[in-house]
Each structure stands twice: as structure tokens, then as C-alpha cells.
Amino acid sequence: MPTARQLIAIGGSDAGISAALRARELDPATDVTVVVASRNRSAELATVLRLLLDTTNSPIILVDNASDDDSVQMARHIAEG
């Protein structure tokens, strides 16, 4: 029986996150958690969150670094579907 591996992908770019998600394709026993850090990048964040929600069932953790734009509201809206 294969041993499950855990991988936490931390980043704000979709390239780094995509690489981590590729790890699951190479080894389906790998558990991937995605951590996205962002500050005042609402449009880019929306793109990354939608991509993740459409392509993976991995847990997603969003870390907002005191944004003063609409990032938090936008993320809540996307999370609520």
C-alpha cells in the first residue's frame, strides 16, 4: 500500500501552484494543500482562485495581507459560488 505524501504549495503565482498540482498527477497518493498569499491584487487573485476551484479539489487557504481593495469581498463571493 503506497504511503500518502503531503505537499503544501505556497505562492501567489499560478506557475508555482500549477507545479505543485502536477505532483498529484505524477503521484495520486500525494495530498496537496494550496496556500495563496495576496495583497491588493483582486483581479489576479480572482483568476487564480477560479482556476484552482475549476481544476482541483485540493484545500485552498487564502492569506490576505491587509488588502485595502476589494480582494476580501471578491474572494468571499467566489467561495460562496
DRENLO-129919 format. One line per 4 residues: their letters; for each residue x, z, y of N, C-alpha, C. Coordinates in Angstrom, 2 decimals. Each point is the difference from the previous one (the first is absolute). Example, Ala and Ser with C-alpha at 12.3 -4.5 7.8 and 13.67 -1.06 7.14 Angstrom:
as = 13.19 7.80 -5.69 -0.89 0.00 1.19 0.90 0.00 1.20  -0.35 -0.72 1.05 0.82 0.06 1.19 -0.77 0.73 1.09
END
This chain:
mpta = 0.85 0.00 -1.18 -0.85 0.00 1.18 0.89 0.00 1.24  -0.19 -0.98 0.93 0.85 -0.06 1.19 -0.25 1.19 0.91  1.08 0.40 0.66 -0.08 1.09 0.97 -0.41 -0.56 1.34  -0.97 0.65 0.66 -0.45 -0.46 1.31 1.08 0.29 1.04
rqli = 0.21 -0.95 0.86 0.93 0.19 1.12 -0.81 0.13 1.27  0.51 0.74 0.94 -0.68 0.14 1.27 0.88 -0.57 1.09  -0.63 -0.77 0.89 0.72 -0.63 1.10 -0.81 0.23 1.26  0.65 0.50 1.02 -0.66 0.16 1.30 0.64 -1.01 0.94
aigg = -0.82 -0.88 0.54 0.47 -1.02 0.94 -0.32 0.46 1.41  1.03 0.17 0.80 -0.19 0.44 1.37 0.46 -1.12 0.92  -0.89 -0.38 0.94 0.40 -1.04 0.93 -1.14 -0.43 0.88  0.34 -0.76 0.98 -1.00 -0.56 0.89 -0.08 -1.50 -0.12
sdag = 0.87 -0.56 -0.82 -0.01 -1.46 -0.14 -0.62 -0.39 -1.32  -0.66 -1.12 0.00 -0.61 -0.44 -1.25 1.05 -0.49 -0.99  1.20 -0.37 0.47 1.04 -0.45 -0.94 0.46 1.15 -0.89  0.25 1.15 0.58 0.43 1.16 -0.80 -1.09 0.47 -0.93
isaa = -1.22 0.00 0.47 -1.13 0.42 -0.82 -0.22 -0.99 -1.13  0.11 -1.28 0.29 -0.17 -1.01 -1.04 1.04 0.15 -1.10  1.22 0.33 0.38 1.05 0.20 -1.00 -0.34 1.16 -0.91  -0.53 1.06 0.55 -0.37 1.16 -0.82 -1.15 -0.34 -0.94
lrar = -0.98 -0.74 0.50 -1.12 -0.38 -0.85 0.45 -0.94 -1.11  1.02 -0.78 0.26 0.55 -0.89 -1.02 0.55 0.80 -1.17  0.46 1.22 0.26 0.52 0.86 -1.06 -1.08 0.23 -1.06  -1.25 0.14 0.41 -1.09 0.19 -0.96 -0.20 -1.25 -0.84
eldp = 0.16 -1.17 0.61 -0.13 -1.23 -0.77 1.07 -0.08 -1.08  1.21 0.44 0.31 1.10 -0.04 -0.95 -0.14 1.08 -1.07  -0.58 1.14 0.38 -0.19 1.09 -0.95 -1.35 0.65 0.27  -1.05 -0.40 -0.72 -1.35 0.51 0.25 -0.12 1.51 -0.13
atdv = 0.97 0.67 -0.62 -0.06 1.46 -0.12 0.43 0.69 1.29  0.46 -0.76 0.98 0.46 0.59 1.26 -1.19 0.35 0.88  -0.07 1.27 0.41 -1.00 0.44 0.96 0.58 -0.16 1.40  -0.69 -0.75 0.84 0.49 -0.27 1.35 -0.93 0.65 1.01
tvvv = 0.56 0.75 0.93 -0.72 0.52 1.15 0.62 -0.63 1.24  -0.83 -0.50 0.90 0.48 -0.68 1.19 -0.20 0.92 1.20  1.08 0.22 0.76 -0.06 0.78 1.23 0.31 -0.95 1.15  -0.94 -0.15 0.92 0.17 -0.89 1.14 0.12 0.85 1.25
asrn = 1.10 -0.16 0.71 0.22 0.71 1.27 -0.25 -0.96 1.15  -0.67 0.50 1.03 -0.35 -0.90 1.10 -0.17 0.79 1.30  0.25 -0.68 1.11 -0.29 0.55 1.32 -0.32 -1.15 0.94  -1.22 0.02 0.52 -0.43 -0.98 1.00 0.18 -1.45 -0.47
rsae = -0.37 -0.27 -1.25 0.09 -1.37 -0.53 -1.28 -0.34 -0.72  -1.09 0.16 0.67 -1.33 -0.13 -0.59 -0.20 -1.33 -0.72  0.34 -1.10 0.62 -0.24 -1.31 -0.61 0.83 -0.19 -1.27  1.29 0.35 0.07 0.86 -0.12 -1.17 -0.45 0.94 -1.11
latv = -0.39 1.21 0.39 -0.46 0.98 -0.98 -1.26 -0.49 -0.71  -0.91 -0.59 0.75 -1.23 -0.52 -0.60 0.33 -1.05 -1.06  0.94 -0.87 0.30 0.40 -1.04 -0.95 0.58 0.61 -1.27  0.90 0.96 0.16 0.64 0.62 -1.16 -1.02 0.77 -0.83
lrll = -0.87 0.77 0.64 -0.99 0.78 -0.75 -0.96 -0.91 -0.77  -0.46 -1.06 0.64 -0.92 -0.92 -0.69 0.70 -0.67 -1.19  1.24 -0.39 0.19 0.76 -0.60 -1.09 0.13 0.97 -1.17  0.35 1.22 0.30 0.15 1.00 -1.06 -1.32 0.26 -0.72
ldtt = -1.05 0.18 0.76 -1.30 0.28 -0.61 -0.51 -1.17 -0.83  0.37 -1.22 0.38 -0.43 -1.19 -0.74 0.84 -0.28 -1.23  1.22 0.55 -0.06 0.91 -0.41 -1.06 0.45 1.11 -0.95  -0.33 1.24 0.29 0.48 1.08 -0.86 -1.01 1.14 -0.06
nspi = 0.08 0.73 -1.06 -0.80 1.22 -0.10 0.89 1.23 0.17  1.21 -0.22 0.48 0.93 1.10 0.23 -0.51 0.90 1.13  0.29 1.30 -0.09 -0.33 0.87 1.12 0.76 -0.44 1.25  -0.66 0.09 1.14 0.61 -0.37 1.28 -0.06 1.22 0.91
ilvd = 1.15 0.37 0.53 0.09 1.10 0.95 0.42 -0.59 1.33  -0.78 0.23 1.04 0.32 -0.49 1.33 0.51 1.17 0.84  1.17 -0.17 0.58 0.57 1.00 0.89 -0.01 -0.60 1.40  -0.81 0.57 0.87 -0.08 -0.47 1.37 0.85 0.91 0.88
nasd = 0.92 -0.59 0.75 0.92 0.75 0.83 -0.52 0.09 1.44  -1.15 0.68 0.16 -0.58 0.28 1.32 -0.33 -1.27 0.78  -0.63 -0.96 -0.66 -0.39 -1.22 0.70 -0.98 0.32 1.11  0.13 -0.76 1.10 -0.99 0.14 1.08 -0.78 -1.30 0.19
ddsv = 0.11 -0.90 -0.98 -0.87 -1.17 -0.02 -1.15 0.28 -0.97  -0.63 -1.01 -0.53 -1.15 0.22 -0.88 0.37 -0.01 -1.48  1.27 0.28 -0.32 0.45 -0.04 -1.39 -0.79 0.93 -0.91  -0.22 1.23 0.42 -0.69 0.97 -0.84 -1.44 -0.43 -0.26
qmar = -0.69 -0.41 1.05 -1.39 -0.43 -0.15 -0.09 -1.24 -0.88  0.91 -0.92 0.18 0.02 -1.22 -0.80 0.25 0.33 -1.46  0.96 0.88 -0.29 0.29 0.38 -1.38 -1.22 0.68 -0.65  -0.66 0.86 0.73 -1.22 0.63 -0.52 -1.08 -1.04 -0.32
hiae = -0.15 -0.95 0.90 -0.99 -1.05 -0.20 0.30 -0.80 -1.27  1.25 -0.37 -0.19 0.38 -0.76 -1.20 -0.19 0.86 -1.24  0.38 1.26 0.05 -0.11 0.88 -1.16 -1.46 0.21 -0.42  -0.88 0.02 0.97 -1.42 0.21 -0.29 -0.68 -1.27 -0.51
g = 0.72 -1.11 0.10 -0.53 -1.25 -0.55 -0.92 -0.64 0.92
END
